[in-house]
Structure formats: C-alpha cells, structure tokens
Amino acid sequence: MNLVRAEVERLAARRFVQLMVVLLAAAFVVTAATTLVGSHRPSAGELSAAQLQAAQAVAEMEAEHTRCLRIKAGEIPLTADSGYVPADCSELDPVRMAQLPVAADYLSSVFVFSQQAEGLLYFLIAFLVLFGFLVGASYIGADLNSGGVVNLLLWRPGRLTVLGAKLGTLIGVVAALSAVASVIYLGTFWTIGQTAGLPGPLDGEFWGKLGATYGRGMVLVLLASVLGFGIATLGRHTSAALGAVAAYAVVWELGTRLVLEIVDVARPDQLMLSSYLGAWLTGRVEFWDDSLRCASGGSFCSGGIYSITWLPALLVLLAVTGTVTVAAFAVFRRRDLL
C-alpha cells in the first residue's frame, strides 16, 4: 500500500502530468465558452416556426412515399420527370426512418444537447486517449531514463512488483481523472442546453446510446495508457512511444495502405489498426471491397460491403495491448537498468 501511495504522489507531482491536466481544462473551457457564445435560448416564435418546418418536411416525405406506392401500383405513369423512384418504396417510408425531422433541426444558433452530445463526447474521448497515452509513456519513460526506477528498487526490491504498481497506479489515476473530467464536461454542456439552448429529447434511448459510447471510450483511454506505458518501458524512454506511434502511422497506415491499394489487395482495411479503433468506438464500421468486380465488366458488383463489429475490434485491441505489456514486463525483468 505504501508503494502505491508513493507512486500516486510521484505521478501527481510530475510537471508533465500537471501540464496535461491544465491543457485538458483549457480545452474544456474554450469549447464550452465557444458553445455558450454561439447559442441562445430560442423564443416562442422561433420554436413555432421550426416546428412548422419540421411538420412540412415530414409531410413531404409522406407525400413522396405515397407517390412511389402509386407509381408502383400503376396509378401514376412513370416519366422522366418522376424523379427518384426506388425499387422498394419502403426506402421512402418515414415510419422506417432512423430519425424524422424535428424542430431543433431548423433552429439557427441554438445548442441542442441531445443532438451534439455524441460529437462532444467523441472529442472528450480523443483528448483523454491522447492524455492517457502521453502520461503513461512519460510516467515510466522519465523514471527509466533518469534512474528513478533504480532508486525505487533500492527501497522496494522486486522488479515486477514495482512495475506492476506503476502500471496499476497509472490505470487508477487515469480512470479517476477521466471520470471526473467526463462528469464536469458533459454536465457543463447539459447546463448550457438547459439555460442557453435546448436540452432536446433526453429519453432512455439517448442516454443508453451515450452511455455505451462513453463506456467504450473509457476502455479505449485505459488501453491507450497501458500501451504508452508498455512501449516506453520497452524503449526505456518517452520518445520511444511517440516514435513507435509515428512510425506505425506513416509506414503502415499510410505507406502500406497505399501499396496494398496499388497491388489491389482485397479488404486492406482489415489489416489497419485504425479500422478496429473506429469499430470499437462506434460499435460497427462498414467498408467497401474494391477488389470485388463483376465477371462481365469492370463495374462494381453488389454485396461488396463488409463490416467490422465491436467484438473482433475489442479482441484485436486487447491482443495488441496485451502483447506489448507482456513483452514490457518480460524485458524489464531481465534488463540491466544501470
């Protein structure tokens, strides 16, 4: 317990961590202030006009669906001026739409929490992922480079115990800080929606979807923290983690992707870690298989869409993070630290 307490104090005292916390707070303040300045509480007249526009939009959608059904039934002739007529009129059925037009869609300069909360949450997750990775890498990298780990081992012998305490402390601190930051961040924008905008429909479906995105995002934040910690442990320096990520992005995500597209390899997105990051965070991503072509010509065939869902994405992310972490502990156990 004394070791964990000491590590928490050491982590909190690091200037880089303090700087990152300040930058995190500054980003929150700038985002909230920008939103607050660009929003206002809509008047009764604005709401009435927006509701009328939304109702008209729904009525037009219903009319298009009815027209399609009448064309399919032969009641109306199909001409060049008939516009778009799908093979299945259910594509135009408003009842089957994921989301119908609402009054908030037609309000100008009004912050609607239910519409923008998901985008704001993605911004928060992206910043926390960067925060966790950099803090994790600098936390162990600086100690290895400066000899702090050697001094710690003189006080508490046991390499794996010390490294495990450092990793556990990192995970706990990042998780706690992320939870506090999330409450403050989303609470601030919820307050803005209540006082200087519109809250929007905050039903169970909305909170369930937002909560699922938040949960997946926090898992990603912790995995990024562990990954930064592991790479820096292997490279014995903070810059090793930064260099590894930069090299991967340039060499594999950009360079190898370009080569795979040139040689027309099937489904290159399945080989990219960014695809699994997106699939885990959103629950599902879809890609088009460019290599699938019709036998009779060069046009693309139907059925070329394939998807990556959250479960295989999570397994890939866990495999990558776990492999790096196990390798870091194995190397640290036998490495000469002097």
DRENDO-1510 file (C-alpha; in Angstrom, 1 decimal, always signed):
<recs>
REC; n; res; u; v; w
REC; 1; MET; +0.0; +0.0; +0.0 .
REC; 2; ASN; +2.9; +2.4; +0.8 .
REC; 3; LEU; +4.3; +1.7; -2.7 .
REC; 4; VAL; +1.0; +2.5; -4.4 .
REC; 5; ARG; +0.6; +5.7; -2.3 .
REC; 6; ALA; +4.2; +6.7; -3.2 .
REC; 7; GLU; +3.5; +6.1; -6.9 .
REC; 8; VAL; +0.3; +8.2; -6.8 .
REC; 9; GLU; +2.2; +11.1; -5.2 .
REC; 10; ARG; +5.0; +10.8; -7.7 .
REC; 11; LEU; +2.6; +10.7; -10.7 .
REC; 12; ALA; +0.6; +13.7; -9.3 .
REC; 13; ALA; +3.8; +15.7; -8.8 .
REC; 14; ARG; +5.1; +15.3; -12.3 .
REC; 15; ARG; +5.1; +18.6; -14.2 .
REC; 16; PHE; +4.2; +17.0; -17.5 .
REC; 17; VAL; +1.1; +15.4; -15.9 .
REC; 18; GLN; +0.2; +18.8; -14.3 .
REC; 19; LEU; +0.7; +20.5; -17.7 .
REC; 20; MET; -1.6; +17.9; -19.4 .
REC; 21; VAL; -4.3; +18.5; -16.8 .
REC; 22; VAL; -4.1; +22.2; -17.4 .
REC; 23; LEU; -4.3; +21.7; -21.2 .
REC; 24; LEU; -7.3; +19.4; -20.6 .
REC; 25; ALA; -9.1; +22.1; -18.5 .
REC; 26; ALA; -8.2; +24.8; -21.1 .
REC; 27; ALA; -9.6; +22.8; -23.9 .
REC; 28; PHE; -12.8; +22.2; -22.0 .
REC; 29; VAL; -13.2; +25.9; -21.1 .
REC; 30; VAL; -12.6; +27.0; -24.7 .
REC; 31; THR; -15.1; +24.5; -26.1 .
REC; 32; ALA; -17.7; +25.4; -23.5 .
REC; 33; ALA; -17.2; +29.2; -24.0 .
REC; 34; THR; -17.4; +28.9; -27.8 .
REC; 35; THR; -20.6; +26.9; -27.5 .
REC; 36; LEU; -22.1; +29.3; -25.0 .
REC; 37; VAL; -21.3; +32.4; -27.1 .
REC; 38; GLY; -22.7; +30.8; -30.2 .
REC; 39; SER; -26.0; +29.7; -28.7 .
REC; 40; HIS; -29.2; +31.4; -27.4 .
REC; 41; ARG; -32.5; +30.4; -25.9 .
REC; 42; PRO; -35.0; +30.2; -28.7 .
REC; 43; SER; -38.1; +32.4; -28.5 .
REC; 44; ALA; -41.6; +31.1; -28.8 .
REC; 45; GLY; -41.8; +32.4; -32.3 .
REC; 46; GLU; -38.6; +30.6; -33.4 .
REC; 47; LEU; -39.9; +27.4; -31.9 .
REC; 48; SER; -43.2; +27.7; -33.6 .
REC; 49; ALA; -41.6; +28.4; -37.0 .
REC; 50; ALA; -39.2; +25.5; -36.5 .
REC; 51; GLN; -42.0; +23.1; -35.6 .
REC; 52; LEU; -43.9; +24.2; -38.7 .
REC; 53; GLN; -40.9; +23.5; -40.9 .
REC; 54; ALA; -40.4; +20.1; -39.3 .
REC; 55; ALA; -44.0; +19.2; -39.9 .
REC; 56; GLN; -43.8; +20.3; -43.5 .
REC; 57; ALA; -40.7; +18.2; -44.0 .
REC; 58; VAL; -42.4; +15.1; -42.6 .
REC; 59; ALA; -45.5; +15.8; -44.8 .
REC; 60; GLU; -43.3; +16.0; -47.9 .
REC; 61; MET; -41.6; +12.7; -47.0 .
REC; 62; GLU; -45.0; +11.1; -46.6 .
REC; 63; ALA; -46.1; +12.5; -50.0 .
REC; 64; GLU; -43.0; +11.1; -51.7 .
REC; 65; HIS; -43.7; +7.7; -50.2 .
REC; 66; THR; -47.3; +7.8; -51.3 .
REC; 67; ARG; -46.3; +8.9; -54.8 .
REC; 68; CYS; -43.9; +5.9; -55.0 .
REC; 69; LEU; -46.5; +3.5; -54.0 .
REC; 70; ARG; -49.0; +4.9; -56.6 .
REC; 71; ILE; -46.3; +4.6; -59.3 .
REC; 72; LYS; -45.6; +1.0; -58.4 .
REC; 73; ALA; -49.3; +0.3; -58.4 .
REC; 74; GLY; -49.7; +1.8; -61.9 .
REC; 75; GLU; -52.0; +4.6; -60.7 .
REC; 76; ILE; -49.4; +7.2; -61.9 .
REC; 77; PRO; -47.3; +6.8; -65.0 .
REC; 78; LEU; -43.5; +6.7; -64.6 .
REC; 79; THR; -42.0; +9.5; -66.7 .
REC; 80; ALA; -38.6; +11.2; -66.9 .
REC; 81; ASP; -39.9; +13.9; -64.5 .
REC; 82; SER; -40.9; +11.4; -61.9 .
REC; 83; GLY; -37.7; +11.9; -60.0 .
REC; 84; TYR; -36.1; +9.2; -57.9 .
REC; 85; VAL; -38.2; +6.1; -57.6 .
REC; 86; PRO; -36.5; +3.3; -55.7 .
REC; 87; ALA; -37.1; -0.4; -56.3 .
REC; 88; ASP; -38.6; -0.7; -52.8 .
REC; 89; CYS; -40.8; +2.2; -51.7 .
REC; 90; SER; -40.1; +1.3; -48.1 .
REC; 91; GLU; -36.8; +3.3; -48.5 .
REC; 92; LEU; -39.0; +6.4; -48.6 .
REC; 93; ASP; -41.3; +5.4; -45.7 .
REC; 94; PRO; -41.0; +8.0; -42.9 .
REC; 95; VAL; -42.0; +5.3; -40.4 .
REC; 96; ARG; -38.9; +3.4; -41.1 .
REC; 97; MET; -36.5; +6.4; -40.9 .
REC; 98; ALA; -33.9; +6.3; -38.2 .
REC; 99; GLN; -34.8; +9.8; -37.2 .
REC; 100; LEU; -37.5; +12.1; -38.5 .
REC; 101; PRO; -37.0; +15.9; -38.9 .
REC; 102; VAL; -37.6; +17.7; -35.6 .
REC; 103; ALA; -37.9; +21.4; -34.7 .
REC; 104; ALA; -34.3; +21.5; -33.4 .
REC; 105; ASP; -33.1; +20.8; -37.0 .
REC; 106; TYR; -34.5; +24.1; -38.1 .
REC; 107; LEU; -33.2; +26.3; -35.3 .
REC; 108; SER; -30.2; +28.6; -36.1 .
REC; 109; SER; -27.5; +29.3; -33.5 .
REC; 110; VAL; -29.2; +27.2; -30.8 .
REC; 111; PHE; -27.2; +24.5; -29.0 .
REC; 112; VAL; -29.3; +21.3; -28.7 .
REC; 113; PHE; -27.7; +19.0; -26.2 .
REC; 114; SER; -29.3; +15.8; -27.4 .
REC; 115; GLN; -28.0; +16.4; -31.0 .
REC; 116; GLN; -24.5; +17.5; -30.2 .
REC; 117; ALA; -23.7; +15.4; -27.1 .
REC; 118; GLU; -22.3; +12.5; -29.0 .
REC; 119; GLY; -19.9; +14.6; -31.0 .
REC; 120; LEU; -18.8; +16.4; -27.9 .
REC; 121; LEU; -18.2; +13.0; -26.2 .
REC; 122; TYR; -16.0; +11.9; -29.1 .
REC; 123; PHE; -13.9; +15.0; -28.7 .
REC; 124; LEU; -13.6; +14.2; -25.0 .
REC; 125; ILE; -12.6; +10.6; -25.7 .
REC; 126; ALA; -10.0; +11.7; -28.3 .
REC; 127; PHE; -8.4; +14.1; -25.8 .
REC; 128; LEU; -8.4; +11.6; -23.0 .
REC; 129; VAL; -6.8; +8.9; -25.2 .
REC; 130; LEU; -4.0; +11.3; -26.1 .
REC; 131; PHE; -3.8; +12.3; -22.4 .
REC; 132; GLY; -3.6; +8.7; -21.2 .
REC; 133; PHE; -1.0; +7.6; -23.8 .
REC; 134; LEU; +1.3; +10.6; -23.2 .
REC; 135; VAL; +1.1; +10.4; -19.4 .
REC; 136; GLY; +1.6; +6.6; -19.5 .
REC; 137; ALA; +4.7; +6.9; -21.7 .
REC; 138; SER; +6.2; +9.8; -19.8 .
REC; 139; TYR; +5.5; +8.3; -16.4 .
REC; 140; ILE; +7.7; +5.2; -16.9 .
REC; 141; GLY; +9.9; +6.7; -19.6 .
REC; 142; ALA; +11.2; +9.5; -17.5 .
REC; 143; ASP; +11.9; +7.2; -14.5 .
REC; 144; LEU; +13.8; +4.7; -16.6 .
REC; 145; ASN; +15.9; +7.4; -18.3 .
REC; 146; SER; +16.7; +9.3; -15.1 .
REC; 147; GLY; +17.4; +6.4; -12.9 .
REC; 148; GLY; +14.4; +6.8; -10.7 .
REC; 149; VAL; +13.4; +3.2; -11.1 .
REC; 150; VAL; +16.8; +2.1; -9.8 .
REC; 151; ASN; +16.3; +4.3; -6.7 .
REC; 152; LEU; +12.9; +2.9; -6.2 .
REC; 153; LEU; +14.1; -0.7; -6.4 .
REC; 154; LEU; +16.7; +0.0; -3.7 .
REC; 155; TRP; +13.8; +0.9; -1.4 .
REC; 156; ARG; +11.4; -1.8; -2.6 .
REC; 157; PRO; +13.2; -4.7; -4.2 .
REC; 158; GLY; +11.1; -6.7; -6.7 .
REC; 159; ARG; +11.1; -5.6; -10.3 .
REC; 160; LEU; +7.7; -7.0; -11.3 .
REC; 161; THR; +6.1; -5.7; -8.2 .
REC; 162; VAL; +7.4; -2.2; -8.8 .
REC; 163; LEU; +6.5; -2.2; -12.5 .
REC; 164; GLY; +3.1; -3.6; -11.7 .
REC; 165; ALA; +2.5; -1.0; -9.0 .
REC; 166; LYS; +3.4; +1.7; -11.5 .
REC; 167; LEU; +1.0; +0.3; -14.1 .
REC; 168; GLY; -1.8; -0.1; -11.6 .
REC; 169; THR; -1.3; +3.4; -10.3 .
REC; 170; LEU; -1.4; +4.8; -13.9 .
REC; 171; ILE; -4.6; +2.9; -14.7 .
REC; 172; GLY; -6.3; +4.0; -11.5 .
REC; 173; VAL; -5.3; +7.7; -11.8 .
REC; 174; VAL; -6.3; +8.0; -15.4 .
REC; 175; ALA; -9.6; +6.2; -14.8 .
REC; 176; ALA; -10.4; +8.5; -11.9 .
REC; 177; LEU; -9.4; +11.7; -13.7 .
REC; 178; SER; -11.3; +10.6; -16.8 .
REC; 179; ALA; -14.5; +10.0; -14.7 .
REC; 180; VAL; -14.2; +13.4; -13.0 .
REC; 181; ALA; -13.5; +15.2; -16.3 .
REC; 182; SER; -16.4; +13.5; -18.0 .
REC; 183; VAL; -18.9; +14.5; -15.3 .
REC; 184; ILE; -17.7; +18.1; -15.4 .
REC; 185; TYR; -17.5; +18.2; -19.2 .
REC; 186; LEU; -20.9; +16.7; -20.0 .
REC; 187; GLY; -22.5; +18.4; -17.0 .
REC; 188; THR; -21.4; +21.8; -18.3 .
REC; 189; PHE; -22.9; +21.2; -21.8 .
REC; 190; TRP; -26.1; +19.8; -20.3 .
REC; 191; THR; -26.4; +23.0; -18.3 .
REC; 192; ILE; -25.8; +25.1; -21.4 .
REC; 193; GLY; -28.6; +23.2; -23.1 .
REC; 194; GLN; -30.9; +23.9; -20.2 .
REC; 195; THR; -30.1; +27.6; -19.9 .
REC; 196; ALA; -28.8; +28.9; -23.2 .
REC; 197; GLY; -30.2; +26.4; -25.7 .
REC; 198; LEU; -32.4; +23.4; -25.8 .
REC; 199; PRO; -31.9; +20.0; -24.0 .
REC; 200; GLY; -33.7; +18.1; -26.7 .
REC; 201; PRO; -35.3; +14.7; -26.2 .
REC; 202; LEU; -33.4; +13.1; -23.4 .
REC; 203; ASP; -35.1; +9.7; -23.3 .
REC; 204; GLY; -33.8; +6.3; -22.3 .
REC; 205; GLU; -32.6; +5.5; -25.8 .
REC; 206; PHE; -30.5; +8.7; -25.9 .
REC; 207; TRP; -28.8; +8.0; -22.5 .
REC; 208; GLY; -28.3; +4.3; -23.3 .
REC; 209; LYS; -26.5; +5.1; -26.6 .
REC; 210; LEU; -24.5; +7.9; -25.0 .
REC; 211; GLY; -23.6; +5.6; -22.1 .
REC; 212; ALA; -22.5; +2.8; -24.4 .
REC; 213; THR; -20.3; +5.2; -26.4 .
REC; 214; TYR; -18.8; +6.6; -23.1 .
REC; 215; GLY; -18.0; +3.1; -21.8 .
REC; 216; ARG; -16.3; +2.0; -25.0 .
REC; 217; GLY; -14.4; +5.3; -25.0 .
REC; 218; MET; -13.1; +4.9; -21.4 .
REC; 219; VAL; -11.9; +1.4; -22.3 .
REC; 220; LEU; -10.0; +2.9; -25.2 .
REC; 221; VAL; -8.5; +5.5; -22.9 .
REC; 222; LEU; -7.2; +2.9; -20.5 .
REC; 223; LEU; -5.8; +0.7; -23.3 .
REC; 224; ALA; -4.0; +3.7; -24.7 .
REC; 225; SER; -2.5; +4.5; -21.3 .
REC; 226; VAL; -1.3; +0.9; -20.9 .
REC; 227; LEU; +0.0; +0.8; -24.5 .
REC; 228; GLY; +2.0; +4.0; -24.0 .
REC; 229; PHE; +3.4; +2.6; -20.7 .
REC; 230; GLY; +4.4; -0.6; -22.4 .
REC; 231; ILE; +6.1; +0.9; -25.4 .
REC; 232; ALA; +8.1; +3.3; -23.3 .
REC; 233; THR; +9.1; +0.5; -21.0 .
REC; 234; LEU; +10.5; -1.4; -24.0 .
REC; 235; GLY; +12.2; +1.6; -25.4 .
REC; 236; ARG; +13.4; +2.9; -22.0 .
REC; 237; HIS; +12.3; +6.5; -23.0 .
REC; 238; THR; +9.2; +8.5; -23.5 .
REC; 239; SER; +10.2; +9.3; -27.1 .
REC; 240; ALA; +10.2; +5.6; -27.9 .
REC; 241; ALA; +6.4; +5.5; -27.5 .
REC; 242; LEU; +6.0; +8.7; -29.6 .
REC; 243; GLY; +8.3; +7.4; -32.3 .
REC; 244; ALA; +6.6; +4.0; -32.4 .
REC; 245; VAL; +3.2; +5.5; -33.0 .
REC; 246; ALA; +4.5; +8.0; -35.6 .
REC; 247; ALA; +6.4; +5.2; -37.4 .
REC; 248; TYR; +3.3; +3.0; -37.4 .
REC; 249; ALA; +1.1; +5.8; -38.7 .
REC; 250; VAL; +3.5; +6.7; -41.5 .
REC; 251; VAL; +4.8; +3.3; -42.5 .
REC; 252; TRP; +1.8; +1.1; -42.1 .
REC; 253; GLU; -1.4; +3.2; -42.1 .
REC; 254; LEU; -0.2; +5.5; -44.9 .
REC; 255; GLY; +2.6; +3.7; -46.8 .
REC; 256; THR; +1.5; +0.1; -46.6 .
REC; 257; ARG; -2.2; +1.1; -47.2 .
REC; 258; LEU; -1.1; +2.8; -50.4 .
REC; 259; VAL; +0.9; -0.2; -51.6 .
REC; 260; LEU; -2.0; -2.6; -50.8 .
REC; 261; GLU; -4.3; -0.4; -52.9 .
REC; 262; ILE; -1.8; -0.3; -55.8 .
REC; 263; VAL; -1.5; -4.1; -55.9 .
REC; 264; ASP; -5.3; -4.4; -55.4 .
REC; 265; VAL; -5.2; -6.5; -52.2 .
REC; 266; ALA; -8.7; -7.4; -51.1 .
REC; 267; ARG; -10.0; -5.7; -48.0 .
REC; 268; PRO; -6.9; -3.8; -46.8 .
REC; 269; ASP; -8.9; -2.1; -44.1 .
REC; 270; GLN; -8.9; -5.3; -42.1 .
REC; 271; LEU; -5.1; -5.0; -41.7 .
REC; 272; MET; -5.3; -1.5; -40.2 .
REC; 273; LEU; -5.5; -0.9; -36.5 .
REC; 274; SER; -7.4; +2.4; -37.1 .
REC; 275; SER; -10.3; +0.3; -38.5 .
REC; 276; TYR; -10.6; -1.6; -35.3 .
REC; 277; LEU; -10.3; +1.6; -33.3 .
REC; 278; GLY; -13.3; +3.0; -35.2 .
REC; 279; ALA; -15.3; -0.2; -35.0 .
REC; 280; TRP; -14.8; -0.5; -31.2 .
REC; 281; LEU; -15.7; +3.2; -30.6 .
REC; 282; THR; -18.8; +3.3; -32.8 .
REC; 283; GLY; -19.8; -0.4; -32.4 .
REC; 284; ARG; -19.6; -1.1; -36.2 .
REC; 285; VAL; -17.9; +0.2; -39.3 .
REC; 286; GLU; -18.6; -0.7; -42.9 .
REC; 287; PHE; -16.1; -0.8; -45.8 .
REC; 288; TRP; -16.3; -1.3; -49.5 .
REC; 289; ASP; -14.4; -4.2; -51.0 .
REC; 290; ASP; -12.8; -2.5; -54.1 .
REC; 291; SER; -11.4; -5.8; -55.3 .
REC; 292; LEU; -14.9; -7.3; -55.9 .
REC; 293; ARG; -15.7; -6.8; -59.6 .
REC; 294; CYS; -18.4; -8.2; -61.9 .
REC; 295; ALA; -17.3; -11.0; -64.1 .
REC; 296; SER; -18.7; -9.3; -67.2 .
REC; 297; GLY; -17.0; -6.0; -66.8 .
REC; 298; GLY; -15.2; -3.5; -64.6 .
REC; 299; SER; -18.2; -2.2; -62.7 .
REC; 300; PHE; -18.5; -3.0; -59.0 .
REC; 301; CYS; -20.9; -5.8; -58.0 .
REC; 302; SER; -23.4; -5.6; -55.3 .
REC; 303; GLY; -22.6; -7.2; -52.0 .
REC; 304; GLY; -19.1; -5.6; -51.8 .
REC; 305; ILE; -19.8; -4.1; -48.4 .
REC; 306; TYR; -18.2; -5.8; -45.4 .
REC; 307; SER; -18.2; -4.7; -41.8 .
REC; 308; ILE; -16.1; -4.9; -38.6 .
REC; 309; THR; -18.1; -5.1; -35.4 .
REC; 310; TRP; -17.1; -4.2; -31.8 .
REC; 311; LEU; -16.3; -7.7; -30.6 .
REC; 312; PRO; -13.5; -8.6; -33.0 .
REC; 313; ALA; -12.3; -5.0; -32.7 .
REC; 314; LEU; -12.0; -5.4; -28.9 .
REC; 315; LEU; -10.2; -8.7; -29.3 .
REC; 316; VAL; -7.6; -7.1; -31.6 .
REC; 317; LEU; -7.1; -4.1; -29.4 .
REC; 318; LEU; -6.7; -6.4; -26.3 .
REC; 319; ALA; -4.3; -8.6; -28.2 .
REC; 320; VAL; -2.1; -5.7; -29.3 .
REC; 321; THR; -2.0; -4.1; -25.8 .
REC; 322; GLY; -1.6; -7.4; -24.0 .
REC; 323; THR; +1.3; -8.4; -26.2 .
REC; 324; VAL; +3.1; -5.1; -25.7 .
REC; 325; THR; +2.5; -5.2; -21.9 .
REC; 326; VAL; +3.7; -8.8; -21.5 .
REC; 327; ALA; +6.8; -8.1; -23.6 .
REC; 328; ALA; +7.5; -5.0; -21.4 .
REC; 329; PHE; +7.3; -6.9; -18.2 .
REC; 330; ALA; +9.4; -9.7; -19.6 .
REC; 331; VAL; +12.2; -7.3; -20.8 .
REC; 332; PHE; +12.0; -5.3; -17.6 .
REC; 333; ARG; +12.5; -8.4; -15.5 .
REC; 334; ARG; +15.9; -9.2; -17.2 .
REC; 335; ARG; +17.2; -5.8; -18.3 .
REC; 336; ASP; +20.2; -4.1; -16.9 .
REC; 337; LEU; +18.8; -0.9; -15.6 .
REC; 338; LEU; +22.1; +0.9; -15.0 .
</recs>
